Every structure is written in C-alpha cells, then in structure tokens.
Amino acid sequence: MGESGSSASSSFSSSSENCCFEEAESGTPLSAIAEAFEELSRSLKESNLLRLGPFSDSCSLVSVLFGCLGFAFKFAELEYVAKVHDLLEASKTYETLSDILDHDVEHDTVRKPGSHSRNLRRVRLGLDLIKALFEQFLSSNECSLKDAASTAYAQVCAPYHTWVIRKAVGTGMYALPTREQLLLKLNETDHSVQKEMRRYIDASIPIIQYIDKLYLSRNITLDW
C-alpha cells in the first residue's frame, strides 16, 4: 500500500461499513468477515481459482476494520477502499483474478498506477496487514493494539513506504484505541475475538498465497 485513494473513497467506505454491519446482523462485523473469507478459501480449494466478484465483495467487508483503527491507518483505509472499488468495477468485465493479470501482462501495465493488477497487489497487502495485526494481537493477552499494529505495519507495509509516510503512521500509532476499546467497537469479547480473528487468519493465508503465486507464475516479482 502507499498510494493515495480516490475522492470517491469516503462514500464507498461508508457503504462498505454499512454493508458489513448489515451482513453481521446475526453476528458481528468480524464474524461476517471471517465467514466471507472462509467461503472464499473453500471455493479456492475446490476450483483452484478465485472469482473477482466474490473476492472483491469479501474484501469490501474488511474496510470497517481499518476504520476502527483511526488516524494511524487512515492512509490504509482510503487506499484500500479505492482499490477494492476498482476491483469491484473490474468484476463486471473480468471473471477471475487471473484474468486481470493476464490482461495487464499482455498490455505491459501490471505495475502501471491505476491498473487492476497493481490495485490487486495493494489490496493483497491490506489483507496481509490485517492478518499480521490479528496474529500479533492474539500473541499475548498483554499485547496492546499499538504494539500489535506497529509490528504488523513494520512487517507488511513499511518496506514499501517513504520515510514521510512511515513517520506519519508512527505518530498516529499513539492515537490507536486501547485493546478494550477495539473489542467494544467490534462488539466482541476477549473470548469471541480470539475465535473470529483466528478464523480470518486461517482463511486468509491460502488466499494471500494464491495471489502471490499469480504474480510469481508470470515472472512478476513481489518487491513493489
């Protein structure tokens, strides 16, 4: 991640969050996300491909998590939402994730700003960022959200960001909600959040690995 979002981001973010809470009427936003990614993971295992429409719909649910993290991850929220919106629009033309990569490879636009393949790469980083944050959050009951988020950011996004962005994110970390405040925002308990975060972690791993393989199998490195 690390590219600016479009002006339409805020409206799409709002609709995404509303969608998330509508989906979670019988549960919580986090359980809706976990369920969506478990379904994606099952579909991937059965067919060895990911359809762009369902993938983008599932990714749109994740935007509410960035919203819960406040200023420190505002850059991620705006960028992530804009990229997911692009993929949702692309799903009207392309059936699978593989299709958009094939198109951009053919036209030599994989890394071109605004290309679907570049946006997919940024969305994948967003999914990985949330996974890493959850892993850190669950590593210890004493782990604060600030510590979890700082470590996750350093692992996933910092290598691709300029010093200015890294500095701004570091400053914003001090404004993150507490562990207890996050649980309240997500409508989770200490027990339930462990279950739902673990569900997302387990379901997202094969999806992230699959996306990486789409690039690597086309001789596209992942250092961008």
C-alpha positions as CSV (number, residue, x, y, z in Angstrom):
1,M,0.0,0.0,0.0
2,G,1.2,3.6,0.0
3,E,-0.7,5.2,-2.9
4,S,-3.4,7.8,-2.4
5,G,-7.0,6.9,-2.7
6,S,-9.6,8.5,-4.9
7,S,-12.1,11.2,-3.9
8,A,-14.8,8.6,-4.0
9,S,-13.2,6.6,-1.2
10,S,-15.2,8.2,1.6
11,S,-18.6,7.4,0.1
12,F,-17.5,3.9,-0.7
13,S,-16.1,3.4,2.7
14,S,-19.4,4.4,4.3
15,S,-21.3,2.0,2.1
16,S,-18.8,-0.8,2.8
17,E,-19.1,-0.3,6.5
18,N,-22.9,-0.3,6.3
19,C,-22.7,-3.4,4.2
20,C,-20.5,-5.0,6.8
21,F,-22.9,-4.3,9.6
22,E,-25.9,-5.4,7.6
23,E,-24.1,-8.7,6.9
24,A,-23.4,-9.0,10.5
25,E,-26.9,-8.5,11.8
26,S,-26.9,-12.1,13.2
27,G,-23.3,-11.8,14.4
28,T,-20.6,-9.2,14.4
29,P,-18.6,-7.4,11.7
30,L,-15.6,-9.6,12.4
31,S,-17.7,-12.8,12.2
32,A,-19.1,-11.6,8.8
33,I,-15.5,-11.1,7.5
34,A,-14.3,-14.4,8.8
35,E,-17.3,-16.2,7.2
36,A,-16.8,-14.5,3.9
37,F,-13.1,-15.4,3.7
38,E,-13.8,-19.0,4.8
39,E,-16.2,-19.2,1.9
40,L,-13.5,-17.8,-0.5
41,S,-11.0,-20.3,0.9
42,R,-13.4,-23.2,0.3
43,S,-14.1,-22.0,-3.2
44,L,-10.4,-21.7,-3.9
45,K,-9.7,-25.2,-2.7
46,E,-12.5,-26.7,-4.8
47,S,-11.7,-24.8,-8.1
48,N,-8.1,-23.6,-7.7
49,L,-9.3,-20.1,-8.8
50,L,-10.8,-17.0,-7.3
51,R,-13.7,-15.2,-9.0
52,L,-13.2,-11.5,-8.9
53,G,-16.7,-10.6,-7.9
54,P,-16.9,-12.6,-4.7
55,F,-13.3,-11.8,-3.8
56,S,-14.0,-8.0,-4.1
57,D,-17.2,-8.3,-2.1
58,S,-15.4,-10.1,0.7
59,C,-12.6,-7.6,0.7
60,S,-15.0,-4.7,0.9
61,L,-16.1,-6.0,4.3
62,V,-12.5,-5.6,5.7
63,S,-12.7,-1.8,5.3
64,V,-14.6,-1.5,8.6
65,L,-11.5,-2.8,10.4
66,F,-9.3,0.0,9.0
67,G,-12.0,2.4,10.2
68,C,-11.8,1.1,13.7
69,L,-8.0,1.8,13.9
70,G,-8.3,5.6,13.5
71,F,-5.8,8.1,12.2
72,A,-2.8,5.7,12.2
73,F,-4.3,3.6,9.5
74,K,-6.3,6.3,7.6
75,F,-3.8,6.0,4.7
76,A,-4.6,2.3,4.5
77,E,-8.4,2.8,4.8
78,L,-8.5,5.4,2.0
79,E,-6.2,3.5,-0.3
80,Y,-7.6,0.0,0.4
81,V,-11.2,1.2,-0.2
82,A,-10.3,2.9,-3.5
83,K,-8.5,-0.2,-4.7
84,V,-11.3,-2.6,-3.7
85,H,-13.8,-0.3,-5.5
86,D,-11.7,-0.6,-8.7
87,L,-11.7,-4.4,-8.5
88,L,-15.5,-4.4,-7.9
89,E,-15.9,-2.4,-11.1
90,A,-13.4,-4.7,-12.9
91,S,-15.5,-7.7,-11.9
92,K,-18.1,-6.5,-14.4
93,T,-15.6,-7.2,-17.2
94,Y,-13.3,-9.9,-15.8
95,E,-14.3,-13.2,-14.3
96,T,-11.3,-14.2,-12.2
97,L,-8.2,-12.6,-10.6
98,S,-6.1,-14.5,-13.1
99,D,-8.0,-12.7,-16.0
100,I,-7.0,-9.2,-14.9
101,L,-3.4,-10.3,-14.6
102,D,-3.4,-11.9,-18.0
103,H,-4.8,-8.7,-19.5
104,D,-2.2,-6.4,-17.8
105,V,0.6,-8.7,-18.7
106,E,-0.5,-8.7,-22.3
107,H,-0.6,-4.8,-22.3
108,D,2.5,-4.4,-20.1
109,T,0.5,-2.5,-17.5
110,V,0.9,-4.7,-14.4
111,R,2.8,-2.1,-12.4
112,K,1.2,0.9,-14.0
113,P,-0.6,3.2,-11.4
114,G,-4.3,2.6,-11.6
115,S,-4.1,-0.8,-13.3
116,H,-6.2,-3.6,-11.9
117,S,-3.1,-5.8,-11.3
118,R,-1.4,-3.0,-9.3
119,N,-4.6,-2.4,-7.3
120,L,-4.9,-6.2,-6.6
121,R,-1.4,-6.1,-5.2
122,R,-2.3,-3.3,-2.9
123,V,-5.5,-5.0,-1.7
124,R,-3.5,-8.1,-1.0
125,L,-1.1,-6.1,1.2
126,G,-4.2,-4.8,3.0
127,L,-5.4,-8.3,3.7
128,D,-1.9,-9.3,4.9
129,L,-1.7,-6.2,7.1
130,I,-4.9,-7.2,8.9
131,K,-3.8,-10.8,9.2
132,A,-0.4,-9.8,10.7
133,L,-2.2,-7.4,13.1
134,F,-4.5,-10.2,14.3
135,E,-1.6,-12.5,14.7
136,Q,0.2,-10.0,16.9
137,F,-3.0,-9.2,18.8
138,L,-3.5,-12.8,19.7
139,S,0.1,-13.5,20.6
140,S,-0.4,-12.3,24.2
141,N,-3.3,-11.0,26.3
142,E,-0.9,-8.3,27.3
143,C,-0.2,-7.2,23.8
144,S,-1.6,-3.7,23.2
145,L,-3.2,-2.7,19.9
146,K,-0.4,-0.1,19.5
147,D,2.3,-2.9,19.8
148,A,0.3,-5.2,17.5
149,A,-0.3,-2.6,14.9
150,S,3.3,-1.3,14.9
151,T,4.7,-4.7,14.4
152,A,2.2,-5.6,11.7
153,Y,2.9,-2.3,9.8
154,A,6.6,-2.8,10.0
155,Q,6.3,-6.3,8.6
156,V,3.9,-5.7,5.8
157,C,3.7,-2.1,4.6
158,A,6.7,-0.2,5.9
159,P,9.1,-1.7,3.3
160,Y,7.0,-0.1,0.5
161,H,6.5,3.3,2.1
162,T,8.5,6.5,2.0
163,W,10.0,7.9,5.2
164,V,7.3,10.6,5.3
165,I,4.5,8.0,5.4
166,R,6.3,5.8,7.9
167,K,6.8,8.9,10.2
168,A,3.1,9.8,9.9
169,V,2.0,6.3,10.7
170,G,4.3,6.1,13.6
171,T,2.9,9.3,15.1
172,G,-0.6,8.0,14.5
173,M,0.0,4.8,16.5
174,Y,-0.3,6.8,19.7
175,A,-3.9,7.6,18.9
176,L,-5.0,4.0,18.4
177,P,-7.8,2.8,20.6
178,T,-7.0,0.5,23.5
179,R,-7.5,-3.2,23.4
180,E,-10.7,-2.8,25.3
181,Q,-12.0,0.0,23.1
182,L,-11.3,-2.1,20.0
183,L,-13.3,-5.0,21.4
184,L,-16.2,-2.6,22.1
185,K,-16.1,-1.2,18.6
186,L,-16.2,-4.7,17.1
187,N,-18.8,-5.9,19.5
188,E,-16.6,-8.7,20.6
189,T,-15.4,-10.2,23.9
190,D,-12.0,-11.4,24.8
191,H,-13.1,-15.0,24.0
192,S,-15.1,-14.3,20.8
193,V,-12.4,-12.0,19.3
194,Q,-9.8,-14.8,19.5
195,K,-12.1,-17.2,17.7
196,E,-13.1,-14.7,14.9
197,M,-9.6,-13.4,14.4
198,R,-8.2,-16.9,14.2
199,R,-10.9,-17.8,11.6
200,Y,-9.8,-14.9,9.4
201,I,-6.1,-15.7,9.8
202,D,-6.6,-19.3,8.8
203,A,-8.9,-18.5,5.9
204,S,-6.8,-15.6,4.5
205,I,-3.5,-17.5,4.4
206,P,-4.3,-19.6,1.3
207,I,-5.9,-16.6,-0.4
208,I,-2.8,-14.4,0.1
209,Q,-0.6,-17.3,-1.0
210,Y,-2.7,-17.8,-4.1
211,I,-2.5,-14.1,-5.1
212,D,1.3,-14.2,-4.7
213,K,1.5,-17.2,-6.9
214,L,-0.5,-15.5,-9.7
215,Y,2.3,-12.9,-9.9
216,L,5.2,-15.2,-9.4
217,S,4.0,-17.7,-12.0
218,R,4.1,-14.9,-14.5
219,N,7.6,-13.9,-13.5
220,I,6.4,-10.8,-11.7
221,T,8.4,-10.1,-8.5
222,L,6.7,-9.0,-5.3
223,D,9.1,-6.3,-4.3
224,W,6.8,-3.4,-5.1
